[in-house]
Amino acid sequence: MQLCLSNGWGGLEMYPARIIPELARQGWEAHGLALDGSRVAASLEAAGVTPLTVASRGQALWRVGRILAYLKAHGIEVIHCHKSSDLRLGALLATLRPGLRLFFTDHMGVTRPKRDPYHRWAYGRVTRLFSISEATRARNLQAFPLPAERISRLYLGIEPAPYVADLADDERDRLRTELGVPEGALAIGLPGRITPGKGQRVWIEALAALAECRPDMAWHGVVIGGLTANEGSNAAFVEALRERVEALGLGARVTFAGFRADLPRCLQALDVVCTPSRNEAFGLTVIEAMAAGRPVVGASSGAIPELVSPDTGRLADPEAPEEWAAALAELVDDGALRERLGAAGRARVLEDFTLARHVEALVAEYAA
């Protein structure tokens, strides 16, 4: 059972529905527990699973008997939690039903120690804690009351087919026009939620520096991501970015494309993809861009250096616009380099970061 009692919508909440079809392909019967009316519940339905639902986390605790009866009726032996706030319920279920195996994925990266009596009890019921990068595992080893052998690094994965299927030239041209990219311009994209921690501000400053050092080069910046709070972004920050773009004289060279449901296609329409997040726990956008065969310029912090090597892209200090400008200038100048880095990135995703490989490792832990 995938347990995710969240009303939010981000990578953490999308994860259960992403892996369920692959779990089924690998022979596992998946179930879900979600909040009634949540996007998590809807995504589970879309993945072919009718979830057990509760009105709130509090109700889930009060109705633990109902959940235990559901587990028994369906022969469920594994619970997989995805939010630390759900571990209270997961640990209670594991306590009341001895033999139930409890797993927890730390999708966010812990920021403070969790060694008080409550956390010792809750995490003490966890069979295995998954860290989604070596960077987060290092923090988890310090923060959680678990021995090292119960904290495993398990990289995320994607289904590569939508990214690998290259666009036809005419389709790519139409899509670039939709994204505001002028004909003949090099498209430099930044996909993701528009919030201060994702680094859009330093990226815009870097584009201003690029305009100064490459005044004759035709390029265009594309920000892909929701523009409102309902779409997961910080609306006030979006407006501040727009104002900064105009103040730097980049109004004609930067497009805010808004949320795109067709991100795999959009990535294939770009020439360079940037991920300037200061402290990314993994970097799903990085491997998506690599799968699309695009060179990546990523932040030299968090987990991104585990994904981006000199063979697949470039790294830059997330606080140093001049480093970003230098990395972008190198790629703007050299089409053969962009093609070589993109091909190597795609090959690495197919080798190391497919959803099938991720789920194989996951079910090996479930069944151990």
ZAMARGU-4260 file (C-alpha; in steps of 0.2 Angstrom, whole numbers, plus 5000, padded with zeros to 4 digits):
<rodrens>
0) 5000/5000/5000 | 5006/5017/4995 | 5002/5029/5009 | 5001/5048/5005 | 4990/5059/5015
5) 4994/5075/5007 | 4983/5089/4999 | 4998/5096/4989 | 5004/5092/4972 | 5022/5090/4968
10) 5035/5077/4965 | 5032/5068/4981 | 5013/5067/4978 | 5015/5061/4960 | 5027/5047/4965
15) 5015/5034/4970 | 5005/5035/4954 | 5021/5035/4944 | 5027/5019/4950 | 5011/5009/4952
20) 5010/5004/4933 | 5028/4998/4934 | 5024/4989/4950 | 5010/4980/4941 | 5021/4975/4927
25) 5034/4968/4939 | 5020/4957/4947 | 5015/4967/4962 | 4997/4972/4967 | 4997/4990/4973
30) 4984/4999/4984 | 4983/5016/4990 | 4978/5027/5005 | 4975/5045/5002 | 4964/5060/5007
35) 4947/5060/5000 | 4946/5073/4986 | 4965/5075/4985 | 4975/5076/4968 | 4984/5061/4975
40) 4968/5051/4976 | 4964/5056/4958 | 4981/5051/4952 | 4979/5034/4960 | 4963/5032/4951
45) 4971/5037/4935 | 4984/5024/4938 | 4971/5010/4939 | 4970/5009/4958 | 4954/5014/4968
50) 4962/5020/4984 | 4955/5019/5002 | 4952/5037/5007 | 4950/5046/5023 | 4944/5064/5027
55) 4960/5069/5036 | 4976/5062/5045 | 4966/5064/5061 | 4952/5053/5055 | 4965/5040/5049
60) 4971/5038/5066 | 4954/5037/5074 | 4949/5024/5061 | 4964/5014/5061 | 4954/4998/5064
65) 4946/5001/5047 | 4963/5002/5039 | 4969/4986/5048 | 4954/4977/5042 | 4957/4983/5024
70) 4975/4977/5025 | 4970/4960/5032 | 4956/4958/5018 | 4969/4961/5004 | 4984/4952/5011
75) 4994/4968/5012 | 5011/4965/5019 | 5020/4981/5014 | 5016/5000/5018 | 5026/5013/5009
80) 5025/5031/5017 | 5030/5047/5007 | 5028/5061/5020 | 5036/5061/5037 | 5019/5067/5044
85) 5011/5050/5038 | 5024/5040/5048 | 5013/5042/5064 | 5000/5031/5055 | 5012/5020/5047
90) 5021/5016/5063 | 5004/5013/5072 | 4999/5001/5059 | 5016/4992/5060 | 5014/4991/5079
95) 4996/4984/5079 | 5000/4972/5065 | 5017/4963/5069 | 5025/4957/5053 | 5019/4972/5042
100) 5034/4979/5033 | 5035/4999/5034 | 5045/5009/5021 | 5048/5027/5020 | 5055/5038/5006
105) 5063/5055/5012 | 5058/5064/4996 | 5062/5082/5003 | 5079/5080/5012 | 5078/5081/5031
110) 5084/5098/5038 | 5085/5095/5057 | 5088/5080/5069 | 5074/5069/5073 | 5080/5059/5088
115) 5067/5064/5101 | 5057/5050/5109 | 5042/5051/5097 | 5054/5050/5082 | 5063/5036/5090
120) 5047/5026/5091 | 5041/5030/5074 | 5057/5028/5064 | 5060/5012/5075 | 5046/5004/5066
125) 5053/5008/5049 | 5060/4993/5039 | 5070/5003/5027 | 5072/5022/5024 | 5075/5027/5006
130) 5086/5042/5002 | 5084/5048/4985 | 5102/5054/4983 | 5119/5052/4992 | 5117/5070/4997
135) 5101/5067/5006 | 5108/5050/5013 | 5122/5059/5021 | 5110/5071/5030 | 5098/5056/5034
140) 5112/5047/5043 | 5115/5062/5054 | 5097/5066/5057 | 5087/5050/5059 | 5088/5037/5074
145) 5092/5023/5062 | 5108/5012/5060 | 5116/5015/5043 | 5111/4998/5036 | 5093/5003/5037
150) 5095/5019/5026 | 5098/5015/5008 | 5101/5027/4993 | 5088/5024/4980 | 5089/5035/4965
155) 5072/5040/4957 | 5068/5035/4939 | 5058/5040/4924 | 5049/5031/4910 | 5061/5037/4896
160) 5050/5034/4881 | 5041/5051/4880 | 5058/5060/4881 | 5067/5049/4869 | 5055/5050/4855
165) 5062/5065/4846 | 5051/5078/4838 | 5049/5080/4819 | 5057/5096/4813 | 5040/5104/4809
170) 5032/5099/4826 | 5048/5106/4835 | 5046/5122/4826 | 5028/5124/4830 | 5032/5121/4848
175) 5046/5133/4849 | 5034/5146/4842 | 5022/5142/4856 | 5035/5144/4869 | 5040/5161/4862
180) 5057/5156/4854 | 5061/5167/4838 | 5066/5158/4823 | 5084/5154/4823 | 5087/5158/4841
185) 5095/5146/4853 | 5082/5141/4867 | 5089/5141/4885 | 5075/5133/4896 | 5072/5133/4915
190) 5058/5121/4919 | 5050/5119/4937 | 5040/5127/4950 | 5044/5146/4951 | 5049/5149/4969
195) 5064/5157/4976 | 5073/5141/4980 | 5073/5135/4962 | 5085/5148/4957 | 5076/5158/4943
200) 5083/5174/4950 | 5101/5169/4947 | 5097/5162/4930 | 5089/5179/4924 | 5105/5188/4931
205) 5116/5176/4921 | 5106/5179/4905 | 5109/5198/4907 | 5128/5194/4908 | 5126/5182/4893
210) 5118/5196/4883 | 5133/5207/4887 | 5147/5194/4883 | 5138/5187/4868 | 5128/5203/4861
215) 5127/5196/4843 | 5122/5178/4848 | 5103/5174/4845 | 5096/5166/4860 | 5080/5166/4870
220) 5076/5161/4888 | 5060/5151/4892 | 5054/5149/4910 | 5042/5134/4910 | 5031/5132/4926
225) 5015/5138/4934 | 5012/5156/4936 | 5000/5155/4951 | 4999/5147/4968 | 4986/5135/4962
230) 4999/5129/4950 | 5012/5127/4964 | 5022/5143/4961 | 5025/5159/4971 | 5014/5172/4962
235) 5023/5187/4971 | 5040/5179/4966 | 5034/5177/4948 | 5029/5196/4947 | 5046/5201/4955
240) 5055/5190/4941 | 5045/5199/4927 | 5050/5216/4934 | 5068/5211/4935 | 5068/5204/4917
245) 5061/5221/4911 | 5073/5231/4922 | 5088/5221/4914 | 5081/5225/4896 | 5077/5206/4893
250) 5059/5208/4890 | 5061/5203/4872 | 5072/5189/4876 | 5063/5179/4890 | 5046/5171/4889
255) 5036/5165/4904 | 5028/5150/4896 | 5017/5145/4911 | 5013/5127/4916 | 5015/5114/4902
260) 5007/5097/4903 | 5018/5092/4889 | 5035/5094/4897 | 5043/5080/4888 | 5039/5088/4871
265) 5045/5105/4878 | 5061/5099/4883 | 5065/5092/4866 | 5061/5109/4859 | 5075/5117/4870
270) 5093/5118/4866 | 5100/5119/4884 | 5091/5116/4900 | 5096/5124/4917 | 5092/5118/4934
275) 5099/5131/4946 | 5090/5125/4962 | 5101/5128/4977 | 5098/5112/4987 | 5089/5099/4976
280) 5086/5083/4985 | 5087/5074/4968 | 5084/5083/4952 | 5070/5074/4942 | 5070/5089/4929
285) 5089/5085/4927 | 5086/5067/4921 | 5071/5072/4911 | 5081/5084/4901 | 5095/5071/4899
290) 5083/5059/4893 | 5077/5071/4880 | 5095/5073/4874 | 5098/5090/4881 | 5114/5097/4889
295) 5111/5102/4907 | 5118/5117/4916 | 5115/5113/4935 | 5119/5119/4952 | 5135/5113/4960
300) 5126/5110/4976 | 5113/5097/4983 | 5111/5081/4973 | 5113/5088/4956 | 5132/5085/4955
305) 5128/5066/4957 | 5118/5067/4940 | 5128/5080/4930 | 5145/5076/4925 | 5157/5085/4912
310) 5151/5072/4900 | 5133/5077/4901 | 5133/5095/4905 | 5141/5109/4916 | 5139/5114/4935
315) 5139/5132/4941 | 5138/5140/4959 | 5119/5143/4962 | 5124/5160/4970 | 5136/5166/4955
320) 5127/5172/4940 | 5144/5175/4931 | 5148/5156/4932 | 5131/5152/4924 | 5134/5165/4911
325) 5151/5157/4907 | 5144/5140/4906 | 5130/5145/4895 | 5142/5155/4884 | 5152/5139/4881
330) 5137/5129/4876 | 5129/5144/4865 | 5146/5144/4855 | 5147/5126/4852 | 5133/5116/4844
335) 5144/5100/4842 | 5147/5101/4861 | 5129/5102/4865 | 5125/5087/4854 | 5139/5077/4862
340) 5133/5081/4880 | 5115/5078/4876 | 5119/5061/4868 | 5129/5056/4883 | 5115/5062/4895
345) 5102/5052/4886 | 5113/5036/4887 | 5116/5038/4906 | 5097/5040/4909 | 5094/5024/4899
350) 5108/5015/4909 | 5105/5021/4927 | 5088/5031/4929 | 5074/5022/4921 | 5058/5019/4931
355) 5060/5000/4928 | 5077/5000/4936 | 5070/5010/4951 | 5056/4999/4954 | 5067/4983/4952
360) 5077/4990/4967 | 5062/4995/4976 | 5053/4978/4975 | 5069/4969/4980 | 5068/4979/4996
365) 5049/4975/4998 | 5053/4957/4996 | 5069/4955/5006
</rodrens>
